[in-house]
Every structure is written in C-alpha cells, then in structure tokens.
Amino acid sequence: EILSSHGFARNQLCLWKYPTMAKVKELDGHTARVLHMAVSPDGGTVVSAAADETLRFWDVFSSSSGAKSAGSKRGASSISSSDGGSRKRLSRTMNIR
C-alpha cells in the first residue's frame, strides 16, 4: 500500500493499493493543507503535519493484532477501511503552535 498527502480541497491522506493504484481509504482530519508526512521506525505509524498547525498520528500500517483500541487514547477516532478487514485510525493529534 502507498500513502499520499493532499491539500486543496479536502486536506486528506489517501491510501492506495499497489500495483492497481485503487484507492483504499481517505483519511480526513486536517483543516488545512498537509505539508509533510513521515513514517515511524517500525513502519506502522505515519505522522502528518499541516498548515492548520497540527501533527496527526495515524496507525495506517500497523498489524491489527498489535494495534491498541482507538478509544484508549485521547482524541482518537476510529476509521474503517473499505477493504472490510483492516482498521486505519487516527491515534493522536498534537497542536504545534
């Protein structure tokens, strides 16, 4: 899978299935354009930084067996994937201002 970030018009991250490049999921959360993304050393979490002065941590590539429940962290919201099996979720939000 490949993750891309976008600005106008929805400021979202998009998860794509490789090699077909079919869109798997759109991850919404930022209110301004996404400027940067980085992946954690373990490859399970992606952080996005946007012009809305927030960092958002996404559990995108972590295995479902090792993932913590979304309700266990402050400000977390669960996002279900269109593939029916895996869960993609926002795990944390931080203001950087």
MMTF fields as JSON, N, C-alpha, C and O atoms, coordinates in Angstrom:
{
  "mmtfVersion": "1.0.0",
  "mmtfProducer": "UNKNOWN",
  "numBonds": 387,
  "numAtoms": 388,
  "numGroups": 97,
  "numChains": 1,
  "numModels": 1,
  "chainsPerModel": [1],
  "groupsPerChain": [97],
  "chainIdList": ["A"],
  "bondAtomList": [4, 2, 8, 6, 12, 10, 16, 14, 20, 18, 24, 22, 28, 26, 32, 30, 36, 34, 40, 38, 44, 42, 48, 46, 52, 50, 56, 54, 60, 58, 64, 62, 68, 66, 72, 70, 76, 74, 80, 78, 84, 82, 88, 86, 92, 90, 96, 94, 100, 98, 104, 102, 108, 106, 112, 110, 116, 114, 120, 118, 124, 122, 128, 126, 132, 130, 136, 134, 140, 138, 144, 142, 148, 146, 152, 150, 156, 154, 160, 158, 164, 162, 168, 166, 172, 170, 176, 174, 180, 178, 184, 182, 188, 186, 192, 190, 196, 194, 200, 198, 204, 202, 208, 206, 212, 210, 216, 214, 220, 218, 224, 222, 228, 226, 232, 230, 236, 234, 240, 238, 244, 242, 248, 246, 252, 250, 256, 254, 260, 258, 264, 262, 268, 266, 272, 270, 276, 274, 280, 278, 284, 282, 288, 286, 292, 290, 296, 294, 300, 298, 304, 302, 308, 306, 312, 310, 316, 314, 320, 318, 324, 322, 328, 326, 332, 330, 336, 334, 340, 338, 344, 342, 348, 346, 352, 350, 356, 354, 360, 358, 364, 362, 368, 366, 372, 370, 376, 374, 380, 378, 384, 382],
  "bondOrderList": [1, 1, 1, 1, 1, 1, 1, 1, 1, 1, 1, 1, 1, 1, 1, 1, 1, 1, 1, 1, 1, 1, 1, 1, 1, 1, 1, 1, 1, 1, 1, 1, 1, 1, 1, 1, 1, 1, 1, 1, 1, 1, 1, 1, 1, 1, 1, 1, 1, 1, 1, 1, 1, 1, 1, 1, 1, 1, 1, 1, 1, 1, 1, 1, 1, 1, 1, 1, 1, 1, 1, 1, 1, 1, 1, 1, 1, 1, 1, 1, 1, 1, 1, 1, 1, 1, 1, 1, 1, 1, 1, 1, 1, 1, 1, 1],
  "groupList": [{"groupName": "GLU", "atomNameList": ["N", "CA", "C", "O"], "elementList": ["N", "C", "C", "O"], "formalChargeList": [0, 0, 0, 0], "bondAtomList": [1, 0, 2, 1, 3, 2], "bondOrderList": [1, 1, 2], "singleLetterCode": "E", "chemCompType": "L-PEPTIDE LINKING"}, {"groupName": "ILE", "atomNameList": ["N", "CA", "C", "O"], "elementList": ["N", "C", "C", "O"], "formalChargeList": [0, 0, 0, 0], "bondAtomList": [1, 0, 2, 1, 3, 2], "bondOrderList": [1, 1, 2], "singleLetterCode": "I", "chemCompType": "L-PEPTIDE LINKING"}, {"groupName": "LEU", "atomNameList": ["N", "CA", "C", "O"], "elementList": ["N", "C", "C", "O"], "formalChargeList": [0, 0, 0, 0], "bondAtomList": [1, 0, 2, 1, 3, 2], "bondOrderList": [1, 1, 2], "singleLetterCode": "L", "chemCompType": "L-PEPTIDE LINKING"}, {"groupName": "SER", "atomNameList": ["N", "CA", "C", "O"], "elementList": ["N", "C", "C", "O"], "formalChargeList": [0, 0, 0, 0], "bondAtomList": [1, 0, 2, 1, 3, 2], "bondOrderList": [1, 1, 2], "singleLetterCode": "S", "chemCompType": "L-PEPTIDE LINKING"}, {"groupName": "HIS", "atomNameList": ["N", "CA", "C", "O"], "elementList": ["N", "C", "C", "O"], "formalChargeList": [0, 0, 0, 0], "bondAtomList": [1, 0, 2, 1, 3, 2], "bondOrderList": [1, 1, 2], "singleLetterCode": "H", "chemCompType": "L-PEPTIDE LINKING"}, {"groupName": "GLY", "atomNameList": ["N", "CA", "C", "O"], "elementList": ["N", "C", "C", "O"], "formalChargeList": [0, 0, 0, 0], "bondAtomList": [1, 0, 2, 1, 3, 2], "bondOrderList": [1, 1, 2], "singleLetterCode": "G", "chemCompType": "PEPTIDE LINKING"}, {"groupName": "PHE", "atomNameList": ["N", "CA", "C", "O"], "elementList": ["N", "C", "C", "O"], "formalChargeList": [0, 0, 0, 0], "bondAtomList": [1, 0, 2, 1, 3, 2], "bondOrderList": [1, 1, 2], "singleLetterCode": "F", "chemCompType": "L-PEPTIDE LINKING"}, {"groupName": "ALA", "atomNameList": ["N", "CA", "C", "O"], "elementList": ["N", "C", "C", "O"], "formalChargeList": [0, 0, 0, 0], "bondAtomList": [1, 0, 2, 1, 3, 2], "bondOrderList": [1, 1, 2], "singleLetterCode": "A", "chemCompType": "L-PEPTIDE LINKING"}, {"groupName": "ARG", "atomNameList": ["N", "CA", "C", "O"], "elementList": ["N", "C", "C", "O"], "formalChargeList": [0, 0, 0, 0], "bondAtomList": [1, 0, 2, 1, 3, 2], "bondOrderList": [1, 1, 2], "singleLetterCode": "R", "chemCompType": "L-PEPTIDE LINKING"}, {"groupName": "ASN", "atomNameList": ["N", "CA", "C", "O"], "elementList": ["N", "C", "C", "O"], "formalChargeList": [0, 0, 0, 0], "bondAtomList": [1, 0, 2, 1, 3, 2], "bondOrderList": [1, 1, 2], "singleLetterCode": "N", "chemCompType": "L-PEPTIDE LINKING"}, {"groupName": "GLN", "atomNameList": ["N", "CA", "C", "O"], "elementList": ["N", "C", "C", "O"], "formalChargeList": [0, 0, 0, 0], "bondAtomList": [1, 0, 2, 1, 3, 2], "bondOrderList": [1, 1, 2], "singleLetterCode": "Q", "chemCompType": "L-PEPTIDE LINKING"}, {"groupName": "CYS", "atomNameList": ["N", "CA", "C", "O"], "elementList": ["N", "C", "C", "O"], "formalChargeList": [0, 0, 0, 0], "bondAtomList": [1, 0, 2, 1, 3, 2], "bondOrderList": [1, 1, 2], "singleLetterCode": "C", "chemCompType": "L-PEPTIDE LINKING"}, {"groupName": "TRP", "atomNameList": ["N", "CA", "C", "O"], "elementList": ["N", "C", "C", "O"], "formalChargeList": [0, 0, 0, 0], "bondAtomList": [1, 0, 2, 1, 3, 2], "bondOrderList": [1, 1, 2], "singleLetterCode": "W", "chemCompType": "L-PEPTIDE LINKING"}, {"groupName": "LYS", "atomNameList": ["N", "CA", "C", "O"], "elementList": ["N", "C", "C", "O"], "formalChargeList": [0, 0, 0, 0], "bondAtomList": [1, 0, 2, 1, 3, 2], "bondOrderList": [1, 1, 2], "singleLetterCode": "K", "chemCompType": "L-PEPTIDE LINKING"}, {"groupName": "TYR", "atomNameList": ["N", "CA", "C", "O"], "elementList": ["N", "C", "C", "O"], "formalChargeList": [0, 0, 0, 0], "bondAtomList": [1, 0, 2, 1, 3, 2], "bondOrderList": [1, 1, 2], "singleLetterCode": "Y", "chemCompType": "L-PEPTIDE LINKING"}, {"groupName": "PRO", "atomNameList": ["N", "CA", "C", "O"], "elementList": ["N", "C", "C", "O"], "formalChargeList": [0, 0, 0, 0], "bondAtomList": [1, 0, 2, 1, 3, 2], "bondOrderList": [1, 1, 2], "singleLetterCode": "P", "chemCompType": "L-PEPTIDE LINKING"}, {"groupName": "THR", "atomNameList": ["N", "CA", "C", "O"], "elementList": ["N", "C", "C", "O"], "formalChargeList": [0, 0, 0, 0], "bondAtomList": [1, 0, 2, 1, 3, 2], "bondOrderList": [1, 1, 2], "singleLetterCode": "T", "chemCompType": "L-PEPTIDE LINKING"}, {"groupName": "MET", "atomNameList": ["N", "CA", "C", "O"], "elementList": ["N", "C", "C", "O"], "formalChargeList": [0, 0, 0, 0], "bondAtomList": [1, 0, 2, 1, 3, 2], "bondOrderList": [1, 1, 2], "singleLetterCode": "M", "chemCompType": "L-PEPTIDE LINKING"}, {"groupName": "VAL", "atomNameList": ["N", "CA", "C", "O"], "elementList": ["N", "C", "C", "O"], "formalChargeList": [0, 0, 0, 0], "bondAtomList": [1, 0, 2, 1, 3, 2], "bondOrderList": [1, 1, 2], "singleLetterCode": "V", "chemCompType": "L-PEPTIDE LINKING"}, {"groupName": "ASP", "atomNameList": ["N", "CA", "C", "O"], "elementList": ["N", "C", "C", "O"], "formalChargeList": [0, 0, 0, 0], "bondAtomList": [1, 0, 2, 1, 3, 2], "bondOrderList": [1, 1, 2], "singleLetterCode": "D", "chemCompType": "L-PEPTIDE LINKING"}],
  "groupTypeList": [0, 1, 2, 3, 3, 4, 5, 6, 7, 8, 9, 10, 2, 11, 2, 12, 13, 14, 15, 16, 17, 7, 13, 18, 13, 0, 2, 19, 5, 4, 16, 7, 8, 18, 2, 4, 17, 7, 18, 3, 15, 19, 5, 5, 16, 18, 18, 3, 7, 7, 7, 19, 0, 16, 2, 8, 6, 12, 19, 18, 6, 3, 3, 3, 3, 5, 7, 13, 3, 7, 5, 3, 13, 8, 5, 7, 3, 3, 1, 3, 3, 3, 19, 5, 5, 3, 8, 13, 8, 2, 3, 8, 16, 17, 9, 1, 8],
  "groupIdList": [1, 2, 3, 4, 5, 6, 7, 8, 9, 10, 11, 12, 13, 14, 15, 16, 17, 18, 19, 20, 21, 22, 23, 24, 25, 26, 27, 28, 29, 30, 31, 32, 33, 34, 35, 36, 37, 38, 39, 40, 41, 42, 43, 44, 45, 46, 47, 48, 49, 50, 51, 52, 53, 54, 55, 56, 57, 58, 59, 60, 61, 62, 63, 64, 65, 66, 67, 68, 69, 70, 71, 72, 73, 74, 75, 76, 77, 78, 79, 80, 81, 82, 83, 84, 85, 86, 87, 88, 89, 90, 91, 92, 93, 94, 95, 96, 97],
  "secStructList": [7, 3, 3, 3, 3, 7, 7, 6, 6, 6, 7, 7, 3, 3, 3, 3, 3, 6, 6, 6, 6, 3, 3, 3, 3, 3, 3, 7, 7, 7, 1, 1, 7, 3, 3, 3, 3, 3, 3, 7, 6, 6, 1, 1, 3, 3, 3, 3, 3, 3, 6, 6, 1, 3, 3, 3, 3, 3, 3, 7, 1, 1, 7, 6, 6, 6, 7, 7, 7, 4, 4, 4, 1, 6, 6, 7, 3, 3, 3, 3, 7, 6, 6, 1, 1, 7, 3, 3, 3, 3, 3, 3, 3, 3, 3, 7, 7],
  "xCoordList": [0.838, 0.0, 0.884, 2.007, 0.357, 1.061, 0.169, -1.04, 0.757, 0.013, 0.47, 1.669, -0.485, -0.161, -0.906, -1.963, -0.332, -0.982, -1.429, -0.85, -2.495, -3.102, -3.469, -3.633, -3.592, -4.029, -5.457, -6.365, -5.651, -6.964, -7.605, -6.882, -8.777, -9.835, -10.188, -10.916, -9.687, -10.127, -9.017, -9.301, -7.779, -6.656, -6.514, -6.298, -6.631, -6.652, -5.405, -4.597, -5.275, -4.291, -5.054, -6.186, -4.464, -5.117, -4.25, -3.041, -4.871, -4.202, -4.568, -5.744, -3.541, -3.717, -3.212, -2.208, -3.89, -3.476, -2.478, -2.736, -1.338, -0.321, -0.407, -0.567, -0.319, 0.067, -1.119, -0.92, -2.347, -3.506, -3.777, -4.46, -3.254, -3.455, -4.933, -5.374, -5.677, -7.066, -7.08, -6.339, -7.912, -7.982, -8.644, -9.748, -7.954, -8.455, -9.225, -10.309, -8.657, -9.263, -8.756, -7.604, -9.629, -9.231, -9.244, -10.216, -8.177, -8.06, -8.193, -7.298, -9.302, -9.593, -9.246, -9.249, -8.95, -8.67, -8.077, -8.379, -7.243, -6.638, -7.629, -8.456, -7.528, -8.396, -7.669, -8.26, -6.372, -5.586, -4.664, -4.559, -3.991, -3.229, -2.137, -1.491, -1.95, -0.914, 0.421, 0.56, 1.399, 2.701, 3.763, 4.622, 3.71, 4.753, 4.147, 3.112, 4.818, 4.493, 5.802, 6.818, 5.764, 6.916, 6.393, 5.321, 7.153, 6.762, 7.638, 8.81, 7.073, 7.807, 8.844, 8.724, 9.858, 10.886, 10.338, 10.899, 9.252, 8.682, 7.778, 7.326, 7.512, 6.733, 5.232, 4.503, 4.744, 3.316, 2.538, 1.353, 3.187, 2.512, 3.058, 4.255, 2.159, 2.533, 2.121, 1.026, 2.995, 2.65, 2.517, 3.329, 1.479, 1.288, 1.283, 0.724, 1.914, 1.957, 1.278, 1.523, 0.424, -0.348, -0.277, 0.206, -0.768, -0.802, -1.793, -1.819, -2.61, -3.507, -2.778, -3.398, -1.434, -0.555, -0.83, -0.777, -1.125, -1.308, -0.446, -0.131, -0.079, 0.518, -0.543, -1.18, -0.746, -1.705, -0.978, -0.278, -1.159, -0.52, -1.55, -2.609, -1.243, -2.171, -1.6, -0.465, -2.386, -1.998, -2.464, -3.547, -1.652, -2.036, -1.507, -2.246, -0.234, 0.392, 0.633, 1.254, 0.155, 0.358, -0.564, -1.66, -0.105, -0.931, -2.121, -2.02, -3.242, -4.462, -4.332, -4.991, -3.502, -3.336, -2.551, -2.757, -1.644, -0.833, -1.383, -0.837, -2.452, -2.992, -3.8, -4.542, -3.66, -4.459, -5.817, -5.966, -6.8, -8.13, -8.111, -7.399, -8.882, -8.891, -9.389, -8.973, -10.256, -10.811, -9.846, -10.135, -8.694, -7.77, -6.864, -6.136, -6.887, -6.042, -6.909, -7.99, -6.427, -7.156, -7.263, -6.284, -8.452, -8.638, -8.607, -8.483, -8.714, -8.639, -10.01, -11.031, -10.022, -11.26, -10.992, -9.939, -11.928, -11.747, -12.167, -13.175, -11.4, -11.684, -11.659, -10.636, -12.755, -12.75, -12.345, -12.65, -11.661, -11.173, -12.205, -13.011, -12.177, -13.126, -12.825, -13.651, -11.639, -11.33, -11.983, -11.841, -12.703, -13.501, -12.728, -13.318, -11.452, -10.737, -9.856, -9.919, -9.052, -8.093, -8.692, -9.641, -8.107, -8.559, -7.476, -6.306, -7.852, -6.945, -7.505, -8.685, -6.693, -7.27, -6.312, -5.09, -6.931, -6.202, -5.939, -6.877, -4.68, -4.375, -4.086, -4.238, -3.667, -3.325, -3.23, -2.832, -3.594, -3.466, -2.703, -2.971, -1.752, -0.992, -0.981, -0.77, -1.207, -1.057, 0.417, 1.073, 0.934, 2.368, 2.611, 3.727, 1.597, 1.745, 2.006, 2.16],
  "yCoordList": [-1.179, 0.0, 1.244, 1.227, 2.318, 3.599, 4.67, 4.677, 5.568, 6.665, 7.976, 8.235, 8.804, 10.113, 11.199, 10.951, 12.412, 13.529, 14.563, 14.7, 15.297, 16.235, 17.534, 17.566, 18.578, 19.871, 20.117, 19.369, 21.152, 21.521, 20.326, 19.707, 19.948, 20.634, 20.019, 20.636, 18.813, 18.159, 17.964, 17.533, 18.261, 18.186, 16.807, 16.691, 15.77, 14.411, 13.628, 14.069, 12.463, 11.474, 10.388, 10.072, 9.82, 8.755, 7.506, 7.571, 6.382, 5.091, 4.374, 4.235, 3.919, 3.296, 1.857, 1.565, 0.97, -0.422, -0.514, -0.026, -1.142, -1.315, -2.735, -3.64, -3.009, -2.164, -1.585, -0.85, -1.9, -1.428, 0.048, 0.656, 0.639, 2.044, 2.377, 3.494, 1.403, 1.629, 2.276, 1.856, 3.287, 3.987, 3.072, 2.572, 2.863, 2.018, 2.854, 2.468, 4.014, 4.833, 6.258, 6.5, 7.206, 8.598, 8.862, 8.544, 9.437, 9.752, 11.258, 12.017, 11.677, 13.093, 13.484, 12.64, 14.744, 15.215, 16.612, 17.395, 16.933, 18.264, 19.278, 18.949, 20.511, 21.581, 22.518, 23.466, 22.244, 22.999, 22.012, 20.857, 22.465, 21.547, 20.808, 21.359, 19.559, 18.72, 19.112, 19.15, 19.403, 19.878, 18.789, 18.75, 17.893, 16.872, 15.581, 15.587, 14.472, 13.171, 12.46, 12.672, 11.61, 10.776, 9.482, 9.456, 8.417, 7.114, 6.78, 7.154, 6.085, 5.698, 4.628, 3.958, 4.461, 3.454, 2.032, 1.23, 1.713, 0.367, 0.221, -0.882, 1.329, 1.289, 1.22, 1.098, 1.293, 1.153, 2.45, 2.485, 3.513, 4.785, 5.839, 5.882, 6.688, 7.817, 9.087, 9.156, 10.099, 11.401, 12.376, 12.38, 13.204, 14.245, 15.598, 15.755, 16.571, 17.944, 18.82, 18.681, 19.722, 20.537, 22.008, 22.388, 22.819, 24.266, 24.67, 25.834, 23.733, 24.039, 23.964, 24.033, 23.821, 23.789, 22.604, 22.726, 21.45, 20.223, 19.107, 19.076, 18.196, 16.927, 15.877, 15.884, 14.975, 13.893, 12.576, 12.384, 11.674, 10.368, 9.337, 9.209, 8.609, 7.66, 6.254, 6.011, 5.32, 3.909, 3.298, 2.716, 3.432, 3.013, 1.632, 0.792, 1.388, 0.152, -0.835, -1.876, -0.532, -1.454, -2.655, -2.549, -3.799, -5.002, -4.87, -4.263, -5.434, -5.308, -6.03, -5.645, -7.068, -7.784, -6.97, -7.126, -6.094, -5.299, -3.919, -3.181, -3.547, -2.198, -2.066, -2.977, -0.933, -0.638, -0.126, 0.36, -0.229, 0.266, 1.77, 2.436, 2.31, 3.751, 4.524, 5.665, 3.957, 4.657, 4.804, 5.526, 4.135, 4.176, 5.406, 5.632, 6.193, 7.382, 8.622, 8.584, 9.724, 10.991, 11.465, 11.439, 11.902, 12.495, 11.507, 11.916, 10.23, 9.22, 8.987, 9.08, 8.685, 8.324, 7.15, 7.078, 6.234, 5.032, 5.281, 5.94, 4.759, 4.911, 3.518, 2.837, 3.084, 1.751, 1.826, 2.791, 0.803, 0.732, 0.084, -0.73, 0.446, -0.114, -1.565, -2.24, -2.064, -3.459, -4.4, -5.618, -3.844, -4.62, -5.249, -5.478, -5.541, -6.264, -5.389, -5.483, -4.559, -3.795, -2.489, -1.956, -1.982, -0.724, 0.317, 0.056, 1.474, 2.609, 3.666, 4.002, 4.202, 5.13, 6.249, 6.124, 7.35, 8.481, 8.148, 7.937, 8.097, 7.702, 8.88, 8.761, 10.022, 11.154, 12.428, 12.4, 13.543, 14.855, 15.766, 15.765, 16.545, 17.487, 18.837, 18.908, 19.906, 21.254, 21.622, 21.346, 22.241, 22.577, 24.071, 24.549, 24.778, 26.21, 26.546, 27.72],
  "zCoordList": [0.0, 0.0, 0.0, 0.504, -0.572, -0.67, -0.061, -0.29, 0.711, 1.327, 0.707, 0.608, 0.288, -0.28, 0.495, 1.075, 0.494, 1.189, 0.168, -0.909, 0.548, -0.387, 0.319, 1.538, -0.443, 0.059, -0.37, -0.005, -1.133, -1.61, -2.313, -3.095, -2.153, -1.476, -0.124, 0.654, 0.176, 1.41, 2.435, 3.553, 2.101, 3.047, 3.671, 4.878, 2.869, 3.374, 2.984, 2.166, 3.589, 3.194, 2.444, 2.809, 1.419, 0.652, 0.679, 0.457, 0.951, 0.948, -0.347, -0.683, -1.072, -2.384, -2.352, -1.701, -3.04, -3.183, -4.324, -5.424, -4.063, -5.098, -5.63, -4.811, -6.89, -8.009, -8.776, -9.743, -8.367, -9.13, -8.946, -9.77, -7.877, -7.523, -7.314, -7.583, -6.837, -6.453, -5.07, -4.181, -4.887, -3.604, -2.567, -2.782, -1.446, -0.366, 0.642, 1.078, 1.017, 2.069, 1.99, 1.628, 2.333, 2.53, 4.031, 4.716, 4.529, 5.952, 6.119, 5.747, 6.673, 6.886, 8.307, 9.202, 8.522, 9.868, 9.896, 10.797, 8.928, 8.89, 8.317, 7.467, 8.798, 8.301, 7.339, 6.823, 7.099, 6.118, 5.419, 5.831, 4.354, 3.52, 4.28, 5.172, 3.908, 4.504, 3.883, 2.66, 4.732, 4.272, 4.283, 3.402, 5.286, 5.45, 5.983, 6.649, 5.673, 6.25, 6.573, 5.911, 7.602, 7.943, 8.547, 9.152, 8.378, 8.905, 10.113, 10.156, 11.08, 12.285, 11.942, 10.916, 12.788, 12.517, 12.37, 11.623, 13.071, 12.961, 11.734, 11.427, 11.033, 9.811, 10.001, 9.017, 11.223, 11.484, 11.563, 11.231, 11.995, 12.22, 11.266, 10.984, 10.776, 9.925, 10.65, 11.209, 10.647, 11.205, 10.045, 9.12, 10.111, 9.094, 9.787, 10.872, 9.141, 9.638, 8.597, 7.398, 9.064, 8.131, 8.492, 9.559, 7.577, 7.772, 8.862, 9.259, 9.354, 10.474, 11.814, 12.875, 11.749, 12.913, 13.819, 15.043, 13.217, 13.984, 13.412, 12.223, 14.3, 13.916, 14.167, 15.221, 13.222, 13.408, 13.198, 12.204, 14.154, 14.117, 13.675, 14.289, 12.62, 12.006, 12.111, 11.702, 12.66, 12.682, 11.367, 11.293, 10.343, 8.995, 8.656, 8.144, 8.936, 8.503, 9.641, 9.423, 10.861, 11.969, 11.82, 11.269, 12.318, 12.234, 13.163, 14.229, 12.764, 13.569, 14.898, 15.864, 14.98, 16.237, 17.256, 18.46, 16.786, 17.698, 17.948, 18.767, 17.265, 17.407, 18.68, 19.048, 19.357, 20.535, 20.097, 18.976, 20.961, 20.588, 20.49, 21.241, 19.575, 19.323, 20.524, 20.721, 21.327, 22.474, 23.622, 24.576, 23.56, 24.682, 24.668, 25.635, 23.619, 23.534, 23.418, 22.832, 23.982, 23.899, 22.476, 21.73, 22.089, 20.783, 19.634, 18.479, 19.916, 18.859, 18.248, 18.929, 16.965, 16.302, 15.394, 14.759, 15.326, 14.528, 13.091, 12.836, 12.161, 10.743, 10.138, 10.206, 9.554, 8.965, 7.502, 6.801, 7.067, 5.7, 4.797, 5.247, 3.522, 2.573, 2.242, 1.628, 2.643, 2.358, 3.356, 3.245, 4.339, 5.263, 6.406, 7.462, 6.26, 7.292, 8.154, 9.38, 7.568, 8.345, 8.843, 8.267, 9.94, 10.535, 10.351, 10.627, 9.894, 9.769, 10.688, 10.588, 11.581, 12.547, 12.91, 12.828, 13.315, 13.861, 15.314, 16.083, 15.7, 17.064, 17.989, 19.205, 17.424, 18.296, 17.484, 16.319, 18.091, 17.482, 18.439, 19.641, 17.914, 18.728, 18.035, 16.824, 18.783, 18.249, 18.332, 19.337, 17.286, 17.271, 17.405, 17.201, 17.738, 17.91, 19.339, 19.679]
}
